[in-house]
Amino acid sequence: MQSISALEKERPLVLIVDDDFTIRLLMREALEQAGFLVVEAGNGPEALALFARQLPEIVLLDVIMPDVDGFTICAALRQLPGGARIPVVMVTGLDDLDSINRAYEVGATDFITKPIVWPILGHRVHYILRSSRAMEELHDSQAALRQAHDELELRVQERTTELAHTNRALHAEITERKRTEEALQEAHQRLRFHVENSPLAVVESDNEFRVQGWSSQAEHMFGWKAEEVVGKQPTEWRFIPPEEKDTVSIVIRELLTGHSPRTVSTNQNYRKDGSTIDCEWYNSALIDEHGRLISVLSLVQDVTERKALERLKDELVSTVSHELRTPLASLRGFAELMLTRHFSLAQQREFLTIILNESKRLADLINDFLDLQRIEAGRQEYHFKPLDLLSVVRETIAIFQANSNGIAIRLLKEPTLPPVHADADRLRQVLLNLLSNAVKFSPHGGEITIGTRQEGADVVVWIRDQGIGIAPDTLPKLFTKFFRANTKEIREISGTGLGLALVKRIITAHGGQIWVESALGKGSTFFFTLPAVAATPALLRPNGGVVNTSPHPLTP
């Protein structure tokens, strides 16, 4: 006897009625694979007995059978308890209209024609069963609706009010949800905008440190496009220099373990072009309630210039301390000599001259620091007015020669030159600084030349020396604060790296430009421009040519 276990009751039960054992076997196989539980009957009486005992959810009934045909069995099934609503599917090879009509007349739900397409049999039975259940549920619902009709009539007003209230609440909730969704979307858009436009590179990683996000600034900073690195761990491309791997591993380990969910670290990274940059990484780990890492957000700042500046500042401390100690040592030494010993008037004058020069040197160094600080803080005052450039140049040369033992300086000037819009004191400061450099970086002597010429709306001033010259790789950094070339010859020459930085800021404040042309061993030429103003006859100089300024004073 076929029976159904408790565990099998969840599977729909199908009753197959067919006198052909092979057909029944094939149907069973197809339907069991489709998730059905199957019972079989080989004739009408057996089918009716099984139906009454197990009440299947659907019946597949063969039409042509000996003794009792399928039409008769279908009609009998409909008379049994529970048989009215059970779907009965006629399985037939008959395709005439009369047979189909008769099948529906005796209560068939649907029919399947032979030969059966076995792969779709399960789907067809599922569909018919679902349709039957839906119809049954519909019938039940209709009955329930009829039963509830009277109650609903009594409660309609109350329910209508309740529904109206619910509708308003729902409308408010939907409105609030839309507003929240819009706010979230807007917040997300703002976040993505800030990520993509942040001056810092933004790198997002998953819990295995595979890159999930790589902002446009990251592309700019490191050189790799997002599609080149997303999905990769940093060790899978040439990103971390070998000497930095231990440092990076420690940071990753701290983030993975949750020991330090926020870290700040500094290390070098490769760029795509093979160069290295100093990077400061601000890492934030997202940890779940179990302490497991979900993701890491890293903000990366390129601190290469800052590191270089820190190194320059370290060098500056050493340089400035030396530059300050040297004149102070001279001042103290000669002052102590004059206080403890007796010297002739000539020797006293010599010592006092040294003390005076060293004090001037110390004052110039301090003044450079203060001037640069005022300029960078925006507190430097300028008094711009039309100036006769050649007069200022001549005065500056005279001042310079008076303090440098009459060094020879040649002046080249155009026959006529318009006045310039400038601050006379700051212009002298620029010229004295450039002249001082020309002499200082010409340890073997040589001619120093100052030239002027008009170019469009500007006047160009240039100072040429025949000194040691400047290496090409040094030129881009020459006007950087605290910068000094790291060569043996430069190290032997005193200086703080402030003079040219100060000169550039003054010329920039005048609306001009400054640049240099140089070759090692052949000297340097510094150029700067000043804006010309409308010339007047009183300010134009008619004489030009070459004037040798040493050792005699300049003449118009």
Contacts in CASP RR format, 6 or more apart in sequence:
PFRMAT RR
TARGET T0000
AUTHOR 0000-0000-0000
METHOD contacts of the structure
MODEL  1
MQSISALEKERPLVLIVDDDFTIRLLMREALEQAGFLVVEAGNGPEALAL
FARQLPEIVLLDVIMPDVDGFTICAALRQLPGGARIPVVMVTGLDDLDSI
NRAYEVGATDFITKPIVWPILGHRVHYILRSSRAMEELHDSQAALRQAHD
ELELRVQERTTELAHTNRALHAEITERKRTEEALQEAHQRLRFHVENSPL
AVVESDNEFRVQGWSSQAEHMFGWKAEEVVGKQPTEWRFIPPEEKDTVSI
VIRELLTGHSPRTVSTNQNYRKDGSTIDCEWYNSALIDEHGRLISVLSLV
QDVTERKALERLKDELVSTVSHELRTPLASLRGFAELMLTRHFSLAQQRE
FLTIILNESKRLADLINDFLDLQRIEAGRQEYHFKPLDLLSVVRETIAIF
QANSNGIAIRLLKEPTLPPVHADADRLRQVLLNLLSNAVKFSPHGGEITI
GTRQEGADVVVWIRDQGIGIAPDTLPKLFTKFFRANTKEIREISGTGLGL
ALVKRIITAHGGQIWVESALGKGSTFFFTLPAVAATPALLRPNGGVVNTS
PHPLTP
2 39 0 8 1.000
2 40 0 8 1.000
2 50 0 8 1.000
2 54 0 8 1.000
3 54 0 8 1.000
4 13 0 8 1.000
4 37 0 8 1.000
4 39 0 8 1.000
4 54 0 8 1.000
8 37 0 8 1.000
11 35 0 8 1.000
11 36 0 8 1.000
11 37 0 8 1.000
12 35 0 8 1.000
12 36 0 8 1.000
12 37 0 8 1.000
12 57 0 8 1.000
12 58 0 8 1.000
12 129 0 8 1.000
13 36 0 8 1.000
13 37 0 8 1.000
13 38 0 8 1.000
13 39 0 8 1.000
13 54 0 8 1.000
13 55 0 8 1.000
13 56 0 8 1.000
13 57 0 8 1.000
13 58 0 8 1.000
14 31 0 8 1.000
14 36 0 8 1.000
14 37 0 8 1.000
14 38 0 8 1.000
14 39 0 8 1.000
14 56 0 8 1.000
14 57 0 8 1.000
14 58 0 8 1.000
14 59 0 8 1.000
14 60 0 8 1.000
14 125 0 8 1.000
15 39 0 8 1.000
15 40 0 8 1.000
15 41 0 8 1.000
15 47 0 8 1.000
15 50 0 8 1.000
15 51 0 8 1.000
15 54 0 8 1.000
15 56 0 8 1.000
15 58 0 8 1.000
15 59 0 8 1.000
15 60 0 8 1.000
16 24 0 8 1.000
16 27 0 8 1.000
16 28 0 8 1.000
16 31 0 8 1.000
16 38 0 8 1.000
16 39 0 8 1.000
16 40 0 8 1.000
16 41 0 8 1.000
16 60 0 8 1.000
17 40 0 8 1.000
17 41 0 8 1.000
17 42 0 8 1.000
17 43 0 8 1.000
17 44 0 8 1.000
17 47 0 8 1.000
17 59 0 8 1.000
17 60 0 8 1.000
17 61 0 8 1.000
17 62 0 8 1.000
17 65 0 8 1.000
17 70 0 8 1.000
17 73 0 8 1.000
18 24 0 8 1.000
18 27 0 8 1.000
18 40 0 8 1.000
18 42 0 8 1.000
18 60 0 8 1.000
18 62 0 8 1.000
18 65 0 8 1.000
18 91 0 8 1.000
19 42 0 8 1.000
19 43 0 8 1.000
19 62 0 8 1.000
19 65 0 8 1.000
19 66 0 8 1.000
20 62 0 8 1.000
23 62 0 8 1.000
23 116 0 8 1.000
24 40 0 8 1.000
24 42 0 8 1.000
26 116 0 8 1.000
26 118 0 8 1.000
27 38 0 8 1.000
27 60 0 8 1.000
27 116 0 8 1.000
27 121 0 8 1.000
28 38 0 8 1.000
28 40 0 8 1.000
30 118 0 8 1.000
30 119 0 8 1.000
30 121 0 8 1.000
30 122 0 8 1.000
31 38 0 8 1.000
31 121 0 8 1.000
31 122 0 8 1.000
31 125 0 8 1.000
32 38 0 8 1.000
33 122 0 8 1.000
34 121 0 8 1.000
34 122 0 8 1.000
34 123 0 8 1.000
34 125 0 8 1.000
34 126 0 8 1.000
36 122 0 8 1.000
36 125 0 8 1.000
39 50 0 8 1.000
39 54 0 8 1.000
39 56 0 8 1.000
41 47 0 8 1.000
41 49 0 8 1.000
41 50 0 8 1.000
42 65 0 8 1.000
43 65 0 8 1.000
43 66 0 8 1.000
43 67 0 8 1.000
43 68 0 8 1.000
44 65 0 8 1.000
44 67 0 8 1.000
44 68 0 8 1.000
44 70 0 8 1.000
44 73 0 8 1.000
44 76 0 8 1.000
45 68 0 8 1.000
47 59 0 8 1.000
47 61 0 8 1.000
47 73 0 8 1.000
47 77 0 8 1.000
48 73 0 8 1.000
48 76 0 8 1.000
48 77 0 8 1.000
48 80 0 8 1.000
50 56 0 8 1.000
51 59 0 8 1.000
51 77 0 8 1.000
51 80 0 8 1.000
51 83 0 8 1.000
51 86 0 8 1.000
52 80 0 8 1.000
52 81 0 8 1.000
55 82 0 8 1.000
55 86 0 8 1.000
56 86 0 8 1.000
57 86 0 8 1.000
57 87 0 8 1.000
57 129 0 8 1.000
58 86 0 8 1.000
58 87 0 8 1.000
58 88 0 8 1.000
58 89 0 8 1.000
58 125 0 8 1.000
58 128 0 8 1.000
58 129 0 8 1.000
58 132 0 8 1.000
59 77 0 8 1.000
59 86 0 8 1.000
59 87 0 8 1.000
59 88 0 8 1.000
59 89 0 8 1.000
60 89 0 8 1.000
60 91 0 8 1.000
60 112 0 8 1.000
60 125 0 8 1.000
61 70 0 8 1.000
61 73 0 8 1.000
61 74 0 8 1.000
61 77 0 8 1.000
61 88 0 8 1.000
61 89 0 8 1.000
61 90 0 8 1.000
61 91 0 8 1.000
61 108 0 8 1.000
62 70 0 8 1.000
62 91 0 8 1.000
62 92 0 8 1.000
63 69 0 8 1.000
63 70 0 8 1.000
63 71 0 8 1.000
63 90 0 8 1.000
63 91 0 8 1.000
63 92 0 8 1.000
63 93 0 8 1.000
63 94 0 8 1.000
63 99 0 8 1.000
63 103 0 8 1.000
64 70 0 8 1.000
64 92 0 8 1.000
64 93 0 8 1.000
64 94 0 8 1.000
65 73 0 8 1.000
70 90 0 8 1.000
71 102 0 8 1.000
71 103 0 8 1.000
71 106 0 8 1.000
72 106 0 8 1.000
74 88 0 8 1.000
74 90 0 8 1.000
74 103 0 8 1.000
74 106 0 8 1.000
74 107 0 8 1.000
74 108 0 8 1.000
75 106 0 8 1.000
75 107 0 8 1.000
77 83 0 8 1.000
77 86 0 8 1.000
77 88 0 8 1.000
78 84 0 8 1.000
78 88 0 8 1.000
78 106 0 8 1.000
78 107 0 8 1.000
85 132 0 8 1.000
85 135 0 8 1.000
85 136 0 8 1.000
85 139 0 8 1.000
86 132 0 8 1.000
87 109 0 8 1.000
87 110 0 8 1.000
87 128 0 8 1.000
87 129 0 8 1.000
87 131 0 8 1.000
87 132 0 8 1.000
88 107 0 8 1.000
88 108 0 8 1.000
88 109 0 8 1.000
89 108 0 8 1.000
89 109 0 8 1.000
89 110 0 8 1.000
89 111 0 8 1.000
89 112 0 8 1.000
89 125 0 8 1.000
89 128 0 8 1.000
90 103 0 8 1.000
90 108 0 8 1.000
90 110 0 8 1.000
90 111 0 8 1.000
90 112 0 8 1.000
91 111 0 8 1.000
91 112 0 8 1.000
91 114 0 8 1.000
91 116 0 8 1.000
92 99 0 8 1.000
92 103 0 8 1.000
92 111 0 8 1.000
92 112 0 8 1.000
92 113 0 8 1.000
92 114 0 8 1.000
93 113 0 8 1.000
93 114 0 8 1.000
94 100 0 8 1.000
95 113 0 8 1.000
100 111 0 8 1.000
103 111 0 8 1.000
109 128 0 8 1.000
109 132 0 8 1.000
110 128 0 8 1.000
112 121 0 8 1.000
112 124 0 8 1.000
152 159 0 8 1.000
195 202 0 8 1.000
195 215 0 8 1.000
196 215 0 8 1.000
196 216 0 8 1.000
196 217 0 8 1.000
197 217 0 8 1.000
198 215 0 8 1.000
198 217 0 8 1.000
198 299 0 8 1.000
199 217 0 8 1.000
199 301 0 8 1.000
200 217 0 8 1.000
200 282 0 8 1.000
200 299 0 8 1.000
200 300 0 8 1.000
200 301 0 8 1.000
201 215 0 8 1.000
201 217 0 8 1.000
201 218 0 8 1.000
201 220 0 8 1.000
201 221 0 8 1.000
201 222 0 8 1.000
201 299 0 8 1.000
201 300 0 8 1.000
201 301 0 8 1.000
201 302 0 8 1.000
202 213 0 8 1.000
202 215 0 8 1.000
202 217 0 8 1.000
202 218 0 8 1.000
202 297 0 8 1.000
202 298 0 8 1.000
202 299 0 8 1.000
202 300 0 8 1.000
203 211 0 8 1.000
203 213 0 8 1.000
203 214 0 8 1.000
203 215 0 8 1.000
203 218 0 8 1.000
203 297 0 8 1.000
203 298 0 8 1.000
203 300 0 8 1.000
204 211 0 8 1.000
204 212 0 8 1.000
204 213 0 8 1.000
204 214 0 8 1.000
204 295 0 8 1.000
204 296 0 8 1.000
204 297 0 8 1.000
204 298 0 8 1.000
205 211 0 8 1.000
205 212 0 8 1.000
205 213 0 8 1.000
205 295 0 8 1.000
205 296 0 8 1.000
205 298 0 8 1.000
206 212 0 8 1.000
206 295 0 8 1.000
206 296 0 8 1.000
207 256 0 8 1.000
207 292 0 8 1.000
207 293 0 8 1.000
207 294 0 8 1.000
207 295 0 8 1.000
208 233 0 8 1.000
209 233 0 8 1.000
209 234 0 8 1.000
209 252 0 8 1.000
209 256 0 8 1.000
209 296 0 8 1.000
210 231 0 8 1.000
210 232 0 8 1.000
210 233 0 8 1.000
211 229 0 8 1.000
211 230 0 8 1.000
211 231 0 8 1.000
211 232 0 8 1.000
211 233 0 8 1.000
211 234 0 8 1.000
212 230 0 8 1.000
212 231 0 8 1.000
212 295 0 8 1.000
213 226 0 8 1.000
213 230 0 8 1.000
214 224 0 8 1.000
214 225 0 8 1.000
214 226 0 8 1.000
214 229 0 8 1.000
214 230 0 8 1.000
218 224 0 8 1.000
218 226 0 8 1.000
218 300 0 8 1.000
219 225 0 8 1.000
219 226 0 8 1.000
221 271 0 8 1.000
221 277 0 8 1.000
221 279 0 8 1.000
221 300 0 8 1.000
221 302 0 8 1.000
222 239 0 8 1.000
222 269 0 8 1.000
222 270 0 8 1.000
222 271 0 8 1.000
222 272 0 8 1.000
223 271 0 8 1.000
223 272 0 8 1.000
223 273 0 8 1.000
224 237 0 8 1.000
224 272 0 8 1.000
228 237 0 8 1.000
229 237 0 8 1.000
229 239 0 8 1.000
234 240 0 8 1.000
234 248 0 8 1.000
235 245 0 8 1.000
238 270 0 8 1.000
238 274 0 8 1.000
239 269 0 8 1.000
239 270 0 8 1.000
240 248 0 8 1.000
240 267 0 8 1.000
240 269 0 8 1.000
240 270 0 8 1.000
241 268 0 8 1.000
241 269 0 8 1.000
241 270 0 8 1.000
241 276 0 8 1.000
243 268 0 8 1.000
244 267 0 8 1.000
244 268 0 8 1.000
244 269 0 8 1.000
247 265 0 8 1.000
247 267 0 8 1.000
248 265 0 8 1.000
248 267 0 8 1.000
251 263 0 8 1.000
251 265 0 8 1.000
251 281 0 8 1.000
251 283 0 8 1.000
253 259 0 8 1.000
254 260 0 8 1.000
254 263 0 8 1.000
255 261 0 8 1.000
255 263 0 8 1.000
255 283 0 8 1.000
255 285 0 8 1.000
255 293 0 8 1.000
255 296 0 8 1.000
256 293 0 8 1.000
258 285 0 8 1.000
258 287 0 8 1.000
258 291 0 8 1.000
258 293 0 8 1.000
261 284 0 8 1.000
261 285 0 8 1.000
261 287 0 8 1.000
262 283 0 8 1.000
262 284 0 8 1.000
262 285 0 8 1.000
263 281 0 8 1.000
263 282 0 8 1.000
263 283 0 8 1.000
264 280 0 8 1.000
264 281 0 8 1.000
264 282 0 8 1.000
264 283 0 8 1.000
265 280 0 8 1.000
265 281 0 8 1.000
265 283 0 8 1.000
266 278 0 8 1.000
266 279 0 8 1.000
266 280 0 8 1.000
266 281 0 8 1.000
266 303 0 8 1.000
267 278 0 8 1.000
267 279 0 8 1.000
267 281 0 8 1.000
268 276 0 8 1.000
268 277 0 8 1.000
268 278 0 8 1.000
268 279 0 8 1.000
269 276 0 8 1.000
269 277 0 8 1.000
269 279 0 8 1.000
270 276 0 8 1.000
271 277 0 8 1.000
277 302 0 8 1.000
277 304 0 8 1.000
278 302 0 8 1.000
278 303 0 8 1.000
278 304 0 8 1.000
278 306 0 8 1.000
278 307 0 8 1.000
279 300 0 8 1.000
279 301 0 8 1.000
279 302 0 8 1.000
279 303 0 8 1.000
280 300 0 8 1.000
280 301 0 8 1.000
280 303 0 8 1.000
281 298 0 8 1.000
281 299 0 8 1.000
281 300 0 8 1.000
282 298 0 8 1.000
282 299 0 8 1.000
282 300 0 8 1.000
282 301 0 8 1.000
283 296 0 8 1.000
283 297 0 8 1.000
283 298 0 8 1.000
284 296 0 8 1.000
284 297 0 8 1.000
284 298 0 8 1.000
285 293 0 8 1.000
285 295 0 8 1.000
285 296 0 8 1.000
286 293 0 8 1.000
286 294 0 8 1.000
286 295 0 8 1.000
286 296 0 8 1.000
286 297 0 8 1.000
287 293 0 8 1.000
287 294 0 8 1.000
288 294 0 8 1.000
309 482 0 8 1.000
312 480 0 8 1.000
312 481 0 8 1.000
312 482 0 8 1.000
312 483 0 8 1.000
313 482 0 8 1.000
315 482 0 8 1.000
315 484 0 8 1.000
316 482 0 8 1.000
316 496 0 8 1.000
316 497 0 8 1.000
319 484 0 8 1.000
319 495 0 8 1.000
319 496 0 8 1.000
319 497 0 8 1.000
320 365 0 8 1.000
320 496 0 8 1.000
322 494 0 8 1.000
323 365 0 8 1.000
323 494 0 8 1.000
323 495 0 8 1.000
323 496 0 8 1.000
324 362 0 8 1.000
324 365 0 8 1.000
326 358 0 8 1.000
326 494 0 8 1.000
327 358 0 8 1.000
327 359 0 8 1.000
327 361 0 8 1.000
327 362 0 8 1.000
327 365 0 8 1.000
328 358 0 8 1.000
328 362 0 8 1.000
330 354 0 8 1.000
330 355 0 8 1.000
330 358 0 8 1.000
331 355 0 8 1.000
331 358 0 8 1.000
331 359 0 8 1.000
331 362 0 8 1.000
334 351 0 8 1.000
334 352 0 8 1.000
334 354 0 8 1.000
334 355 0 8 1.000
335 355 0 8 1.000
337 343 0 8 1.000
337 351 0 8 1.000
338 348 0 8 1.000
338 351 0 8 1.000
338 352 0 8 1.000
343 351 0 8 1.000
360 403 0 8 1.000
365 496 0 8 1.000
368 496 0 8 1.000
368 498 0 8 1.000
368 499 0 8 1.000
368 502 0 8 1.000
369 498 0 8 1.000
371 380 0 8 1.000
371 429 0 8 1.000
371 502 0 8 1.000
372 481 0 8 1.000
372 498 0 8 1.000
372 501 0 8 1.000
372 502 0 8 1.000
372 505 0 8 1.000
374 380 0 8 1.000
375 502 0 8 1.000
375 505 0 8 1.000
375 506 0 8 1.000
375 509 0 8 1.000
376 505 0 8 1.000
380 509 0 8 1.000
382 423 0 8 1.000
382 426 0 8 1.000
382 509 0 8 1.000
382 510 0 8 1.000
383 423 0 8 1.000
383 424 0 8 1.000
383 425 0 8 1.000
384 421 0 8 1.000
384 422 0 8 1.000
384 423 0 8 1.000
384 510 0 8 1.000
385 421 0 8 1.000
385 422 0 8 1.000
385 423 0 8 1.000
385 424 0 8 1.000
386 419 0 8 1.000
386 420 0 8 1.000
386 421 0 8 1.000
386 533 0 8 1.000
386 539 0 8 1.000
387 419 0 8 1.000
387 420 0 8 1.000
387 421 0 8 1.000
387 422 0 8 1.000
387 424 0 8 1.000
387 427 0 8 1.000
388 419 0 8 1.000
388 539 0 8 1.000
388 541 0 8 1.000
389 417 0 8 1.000
389 419 0 8 1.000
389 420 0 8 1.000
389 422 0 8 1.000
389 427 0 8 1.000
389 452 0 8 1.000
389 459 0 8 1.000
389 461 0 8 1.000
389 530 0 8 1.000
390 413 0 8 1.000
390 417 0 8 1.000
390 452 0 8 1.000
390 541 0 8 1.000
392 422 0 8 1.000
392 424 0 8 1.000
392 427 0 8 1.000
392 428 0 8 1.000
392 431 0 8 1.000
393 411 0 8 1.000
393 431 0 8 1.000
393 450 0 8 1.000
393 452 0 8 1.000
393 461 0 8 1.000
394 411 0 8 1.000
394 554 0 8 1.000
395 428 0 8 1.000
396 427 0 8 1.000
396 428 0 8 1.000
396 431 0 8 1.000
396 432 0 8 1.000
396 435 0 8 1.000
397 409 0 8 1.000
397 411 0 8 1.000
397 431 0 8 1.000
397 435 0 8 1.000
397 450 0 8 1.000
397 549 0 8 1.000
397 554 0 8 1.000
398 553 0 8 1.000
398 554 0 8 1.000
399 428 0 8 1.000
399 432 0 8 1.000
400 407 0 8 1.000
400 409 0 8 1.000
400 431 0 8 1.000
400 432 0 8 1.000
400 435 0 8 1.000
400 436 0 8 1.000
401 407 0 8 1.000
401 409 0 8 1.000
401 549 0 8 1.000
401 550 0 8 1.000
401 551 0 8 1.000
404 439 0 8 1.000
406 550 0 8 1.000
406 551 0 8 1.000
407 439 0 8 1.000
407 448 0 8 1.000
407 550 0 8 1.000
408 447 0 8 1.000
408 448 0 8 1.000
408 548 0 8 1.000
408 549 0 8 1.000
408 550 0 8 1.000
408 551 0 8 1.000
409 435 0 8 1.000
409 448 0 8 1.000
409 449 0 8 1.000
409 450 0 8 1.000
409 549 0 8 1.000
409 550 0 8 1.000
410 447 0 8 1.000
410 448 0 8 1.000
410 449 0 8 1.000
410 450 0 8 1.000
410 546 0 8 1.000
410 547 0 8 1.000
410 548 0 8 1.000
410 549 0 8 1.000
411 449 0 8 1.000
411 450 0 8 1.000
411 451 0 8 1.000
411 546 0 8 1.000
411 547 0 8 1.000
411 549 0 8 1.000
411 554 0 8 1.000
412 449 0 8 1.000
412 450 0 8 1.000
412 451 0 8 1.000
412 452 0 8 1.000
412 545 0 8 1.000
412 546 0 8 1.000
413 451 0 8 1.000
413 452 0 8 1.000
413 541 0 8 1.000
413 544 0 8 1.000
413 545 0 8 1.000
413 547 0 8 1.000
414 452 0 8 1.000
414 453 0 8 1.000
414 454 0 8 1.000
414 544 0 8 1.000
415 541 0 8 1.000
415 542 0 8 1.000
415 543 0 8 1.000
415 544 0 8 1.000
415 545 0 8 1.000
416 535 0 8 1.000
416 540 0 8 1.000
416 541 0 8 1.000
416 542 0 8 1.000
417 452 0 8 1.000
417 453 0 8 1.000
417 454 0 8 1.000
417 459 0 8 1.000
417 535 0 8 1.000
417 540 0 8 1.000
417 541 0 8 1.000
418 454 0 8 1.000
418 459 0 8 1.000
418 532 0 8 1.000
418 533 0 8 1.000
418 534 0 8 1.000
418 535 0 8 1.000
418 539 0 8 1.000
418 540 0 8 1.000
419 532 0 8 1.000
419 533 0 8 1.000
419 535 0 8 1.000
419 536 0 8 1.000
419 539 0 8 1.000
420 459 0 8 1.000
420 530 0 8 1.000
420 531 0 8 1.000
420 532 0 8 1.000
420 533 0 8 1.000
421 510 0 8 1.000
421 530 0 8 1.000
421 531 0 8 1.000
421 532 0 8 1.000
421 533 0 8 1.000
422 510 0 8 1.000
422 530 0 8 1.000
423 510 0 8 1.000
426 506 0 8 1.000
426 509 0 8 1.000
426 510 0 8 1.000
427 506 0 8 1.000
427 510 0 8 1.000
427 530 0 8 1.000
429 502 0 8 1.000
429 503 0 8 1.000
429 506 0 8 1.000
430 503 0 8 1.000
430 506 0 8 1.000
430 507 0 8 1.000
430 528 0 8 1.000
431 450 0 8 1.000
431 461 0 8 1.000
431 463 0 8 1.000
433 499 0 8 1.000
433 500 0 8 1.000
433 502 0 8 1.000
433 503 0 8 1.000
434 463 0 8 1.000
434 503 0 8 1.000
434 526 0 8 1.000
435 448 0 8 1.000
435 450 0 8 1.000
435 463 0 8 1.000
437 465 0 8 1.000
437 499 0 8 1.000
437 500 0 8 1.000
437 526 0 8 1.000
438 448 0 8 1.000
438 463 0 8 1.000
438 464 0 8 1.000
438 465 0 8 1.000
438 467 0 8 1.000
438 524 0 8 1.000
438 526 0 8 1.000
439 448 0 8 1.000
439 465 0 8 1.000
440 493 0 8 1.000
440 494 0 8 1.000
440 495 0 8 1.000
441 465 0 8 1.000
441 467 0 8 1.000
441 468 0 8 1.000
441 469 0 8 1.000
441 493 0 8 1.000
441 524 0 8 1.000
442 448 0 8 1.000
442 465 0 8 1.000
442 466 0 8 1.000
442 467 0 8 1.000
442 468 0 8 1.000
442 523 0 8 1.000
443 467 0 8 1.000
443 468 0 8 1.000
443 489 0 8 1.000
443 493 0 8 1.000
444 467 0 8 1.000
445 466 0 8 1.000
445 467 0 8 1.000
446 465 0 8 1.000
446 466 0 8 1.000
446 467 0 8 1.000
447 465 0 8 1.000
447 466 0 8 1.000
448 463 0 8 1.000
448 464 0 8 1.000
448 465 0 8 1.000
448 466 0 8 1.000
449 463 0 8 1.000
449 464 0 8 1.000
450 461 0 8 1.000
450 462 0 8 1.000
450 463 0 8 1.000
450 464 0 8 1.000
451 461 0 8 1.000
451 462 0 8 1.000
451 463 0 8 1.000
451 464 0 8 1.000
452 459 0 8 1.000
452 460 0 8 1.000
452 461 0 8 1.000
452 462 0 8 1.000
453 459 0 8 1.000
453 460 0 8 1.000
454 460 0 8 1.000
454 532 0 8 1.000
455 529 0 8 1.000
456 532 0 8 1.000
457 531 0 8 1.000
457 532 0 8 1.000
458 512 0 8 1.000
458 529 0 8 1.000
458 530 0 8 1.000
458 531 0 8 1.000
458 532 0 8 1.000
459 529 0 8 1.000
459 530 0 8 1.000
459 531 0 8 1.000
459 532 0 8 1.000
460 527 0 8 1.000
460 528 0 8 1.000
460 529 0 8 1.000
461 527 0 8 1.000
461 528 0 8 1.000
461 529 0 8 1.000
461 530 0 8 1.000
462 525 0 8 1.000
462 526 0 8 1.000
462 527 0 8 1.000
462 528 0 8 1.000
463 525 0 8 1.000
463 526 0 8 1.000
464 523 0 8 1.000
464 524 0 8 1.000
464 525 0 8 1.000
465 523 0 8 1.000
465 524 0 8 1.000
465 525 0 8 1.000
466 522 0 8 1.000
466 523 0 8 1.000
467 521 0 8 1.000
467 522 0 8 1.000
467 523 0 8 1.000
467 524 0 8 1.000
468 489 0 8 1.000
468 520 0 8 1.000
468 521 0 8 1.000
468 523 0 8 1.000
469 518 0 8 1.000
469 519 0 8 1.000
469 520 0 8 1.000
469 521 0 8 1.000
469 522 0 8 1.000
469 523 0 8 1.000
469 524 0 8 1.000
470 478 0 8 1.000
470 485 0 8 1.000
470 516 0 8 1.000
470 518 0 8 1.000
470 520 0 8 1.000
470 523 0 8 1.000
470 524 0 8 1.000
471 485 0 8 1.000
471 487 0 8 1.000
471 520 0 8 1.000
474 485 0 8 1.000
475 516 0 8 1.000
475 518 0 8 1.000
477 483 0 8 1.000
478 500 0 8 1.000
478 516 0 8 1.000
479 500 0 8 1.000
479 501 0 8 1.000
479 503 0 8 1.000
479 504 0 8 1.000
479 514 0 8 1.000
480 501 0 8 1.000
481 497 0 8 1.000
481 498 0 8 1.000
481 501 0 8 1.000
482 496 0 8 1.000
482 497 0 8 1.000
482 498 0 8 1.000
482 501 0 8 1.000
483 497 0 8 1.000
483 500 0 8 1.000
483 501 0 8 1.000
484 490 0 8 1.000
484 491 0 8 1.000
484 495 0 8 1.000
484 496 0 8 1.000
484 497 0 8 1.000
503 514 0 8 1.000
503 528 0 8 1.000
504 514 0 8 1.000
507 513 0 8 1.000
507 514 0 8 1.000
507 528 0 8 1.000
507 529 0 8 1.000
507 530 0 8 1.000
508 514 0 8 1.000
510 530 0 8 1.000
510 531 0 8 1.000
511 530 0 8 1.000
511 531 0 8 1.000
512 528 0 8 1.000
512 529 0 8 1.000
512 530 0 8 1.000
512 531 0 8 1.000
513 528 0 8 1.000
513 529 0 8 1.000
514 526 0 8 1.000
514 527 0 8 1.000
514 528 0 8 1.000
514 529 0 8 1.000
515 526 0 8 1.000
515 527 0 8 1.000
515 528 0 8 1.000
516 524 0 8 1.000
516 525 0 8 1.000
516 526 0 8 1.000
516 527 0 8 1.000
517 524 0 8 1.000
517 525 0 8 1.000
517 527 0 8 1.000
518 524 0 8 1.000
518 525 0 8 1.000
541 556 0 8 1.000
543 556 0 8 1.000
547 554 0 8 1.000
547 555 0 8 1.000
END
